[in-house]
Amino acid sequence: MGVPSYPLTLDLTGRRVVVVGGGPVAARRARGLVEAGGAVELIAPWVCEDVAAQVADGGITWHEREFVAGDLVLPDPAWLVHTATGDPHVDAQVAAEADAARVWCVRADDASVSSAWTPAVARGRTGQASEGLSVAVTAGGDPRRATAVRDAVLAALDSGTLPVRRVRGTAPPSDRAGGEQPAVGRVALVGGGPGAEDLITVRGRALLAAADVVVTDRLGPRSLLTTLGADVEVVDVGKTPGNHPVSQDRINELLVHHASLGKRVVRLKGGDPFVLGRGGEEALHCAEHGIPIEVVPGVTSAVSVPAAAGIPVTHRGITASFVVASAHDGADAVLRAASDAAPDATLVLLMGVTRLGDTAAALVRSGRRPDTPVALVERGWTPEQRTTVTTLDRAAEDAATAGVRAPAVVVVGDVVSVRNRLGDLSGE
């Protein structure tokens, strides 16, 4: 026999299929054939518990005896036979009878002499972007190799690193017969993490791969947008300091508009949608308009960017707590956020570069030591990552000298000193 070179998918619905053998291998084969809709007959003098349970459920018909000549053609010719008796002589007999009757035979004992092979199949999961997909893998009679590749393909299907998006059955309203109204789509608020494309969650990556419309921020894993199909609509609503070309109200409207057309919409954000990302506002607006919503947490820059610079926001013997605050609205907001924190708590400031001088001075006035270590981590988790270490009383001056620019995370606290021993931890 040769190696398999002509993969084929069979419709076994209602067709007679014979399994010879009653052990665990035969049980697995029988179960798969029943799931495929086959009229399964099993021939064996004894059966294992798994087969007995299938017989009791009415899924298969059991002939309690040895295989005999004519079993594959009487009372009706079989379409397919699987033999897994554990006895090479019996399996060879079944294969020879199948060959004479021109029935495809899968041998469990020796794939190299089979006339047909059962591939390792990766099936998309119900409710996931990969739903409805089946990928069959053969490996020239090497089932373990096929299984390993199958598992890798399944992981790629679930993660969205393969193109799983449906391209049929999603016609826009103008193309629908009779002016039929489309079903309401859905919105997924996806946290993209701090910027590196491999730090988005598996769920977030899968939803991005299945999206019809992506509404994206300036931050986050924008390089993943190049992996989308040409027909995926990408709406860039990125904001820069002092420049908000698309208002938050308009972003909210865009999400509802596209979902109302039956589209799968991904709102791709940097960090986590619910950590200073206005994800709550967007979720509420969608809910108020009857749009189904899913939130996919992301790796927030408040923790991950300091980590990239070798700074843990908590460290035994230094501090057991940290506070995350937005410095966008000035020092008063920062002081309110830190007012009830422990004196040694790490303070992590997002959007803190523009008003760094005022914020640092206010923290000193409120009781923080002037020589408290400060780290300014720019563009964390990108090749342009840079860290400037200073102190509260010199933060504004040193930032200006170094030319620190947003996006940057400001870390205030003694944990900054841990960086001296670790250095950057963001990898290549």
Number of C-alpha atoms within 10 A of each C-alpha: 9 12 17 18 9 6 13 8 6 9 10 18 14 12 16 18 24 26 26 27 29 26 18 16 19 25 23 12 17 29 18 12 22 19 11 14 16 23 19 23 20 27 22 19 14 16 20 14 13 17 25 16 14 17 16 12 9 10 20 24 15 23 14 13 12 13 20 12 10 14 17 24 14 9 8 11 17 22 19 23 24 29 29 26 25 16 11 15 10 18 24 17 15 27 23 14 19 24 14 9 14 14 20 18 26 25 25 21 17 14 20 17 18 24 18 23 23 20 20 20 18 20 18 20 15 10 8 17 24 26 16 13 14 14 14 18 21 22 17 16 20 13 17 12 14 19 19 13 19 21 15 12 21 21 16 17 26 22 22 23 17 17 16 24 20 16 11 6 6 14 13 12 15 11 10 12 8 8 9 10 14 17 12 16 19 23 28 22 27 29 31 34 29 29 24 18 18 13 19 25 18 17 17 23 22 24 26 30 28 24 25 25 21 24 20 23 19 16 19 24 24 18 10 17 16 8 13 18 15 8 9 15 14 17 14 15 16 15 14 12 11 6 9 11 12 12 12 14 11 11 18 16 15 15 27 25 17 20 25 20 17 19 23 22 28 29 24 28 28 25 29 26 27 20 20 16 15 13 19 15 15 23 22 14 17 21 14 10 12 14 20 15 19 13 19 21 20 24 21 20 24 25 20 22 30 30 20 24 26 22 26 21 27 17 14 8 7 16 18 13 15 21 19 18 21 17 24 17 11 17 21 14 15 24 16 11 16 20 12 9 14 13 13 16 20 26 24 25 23 20 20 26 25 16 15 22 19 14 24 24 18 18 20 15 11 12 9 17 14 16 15 18 20 25 27 28 25 23 20 25 27 17 11 8 16 17 22 17 19 20 19 25 19 18 26 21 14 16 19 12 9 10 9 19 14 16 17 24 25 25 29 27 26 21 27 24 18 16 19 11 9 11 14 19 15 18 8 6
